[in-house]
Amino acid sequence: MIKATQLKVTATDDMSVAQLVKESAEHISGPALDLVSSQPRLSKRSNHGRRWTVQDKSFPLFILHSSPQTLKLFAKVFLLPSVKTLHRSVTKLKIDLGFNKDLLDTSKLKLM
């Protein structure tokens, strides 16, 4: 079995971090690519110095909603925001109950 510490990939003299991300973009896309591309930036920070962007939080939030155990598994391999950070970001969203007028107007324009 391969341990998470054995999976670390480092940039060599021949290939920079930007080139590693560019190479991964050929095989993955969307939120997974955002996750992979944010790892070099986040690895340079200490645990308490990491600042998470909305893109950094979107994929782990989706995983947390689907399966908290999967998020724990991903957190062993990738640098991810904590569950507390993800919950805090959700509570800061302004969501009102009922119908969203902007959403209804947008859907009305698309139907026309």
CORDA-V188346 format. One record per helix or strand of 2 or more residues. SS is the DSSP state (@ for helix, = for strand). FROM is the first residue (numbers start at 1). TO is the last residue. If there is no record, write none. Layout:
BEGIN
ss->SS from->FROM to->TO
ss->SS from->FROM to->TO
END
This chain:
BEGIN
ss->@ from->4 to->7
ss->@ from->17 to->25
ss->@ from->31 to->43
ss->@ from->54 to->66
ss->@ from->68 to->77
ss->@ from->83 to->91
ss->@ from->101 to->111
END
